[in-house]
Amino acid sequence: MVYQYIQHWDIARDFAVYLKLYEKYKKDYGLEKVLLGEYGDDTVNKLHYAAFDERLSVVEMLIGKLGEYFRDAYDLDRVVTLLYEAMEAYRDEGDLPAAAGRVRETYERLKKAEQLTREEDRIYRTATETLEAWQNEVREKGFTGEDAYEFVKGGFEAEVERRQAAYDAAGSALDYAFAFLEEAFGESQEMVVFVTELNTNFYSIQYLKENECDAYNRYNQKLLISEQREDILKEMDEVEKDMNTGIQP
């Protein structure tokens, strides 16, 4: 069945194996519930005594689920940013159709020039449709002047609250992930993999640039110190090797 969609046997086989493992680990560990803090000692112990490859697979799947939280927060932030720019124009000029029209024009221009990724297209489309929905509601309700602005402002504030809720959900999921992995592994290689993945995922990087996570800061600092120590030891080995071969550094 997978091959019918992917049309490449090796990739289809690997994906099917991964999907099977994902369903197994999802059932065994309840990864979605882990990120909600809903897990018990039996789940922690099961992972603690699992084989190394299974432990790494669970870490990678946690990263994958966290990535969905981070992506949702990022997308909502981009949408709210576009809406804010339109709201500023509406406030200053008092013309909602013109403000909404400029966002639509920018979207159409970038789309025609093929300068939008699939994600950026979705973000612009969401912002444009939201503005146009507000415009239609204002017209249908017969609002004008200050009443129209206050109505649209209320819609914008609701979007800001949605964004904050997404950030809060991402932060909570990240805290629960660290707590779960600390209980299962402590300061282990699996935790290093987890932090390294956070440092290389675009959406987690965007989230962590703007939001504090004590556990991340603590483990990331240890990771940096460890990497610096390895670099120093490597340099010392190279110097010693040069000295032994008669080459002056």
Summary of the structure (lengths in Angstrom):
residues: 249
radius of gyration: 24.8
end to end distance: 60.8
largest distance: 88.4
contacts: 700
relative contact order: 0.10
helix: 85%
strand: 0%
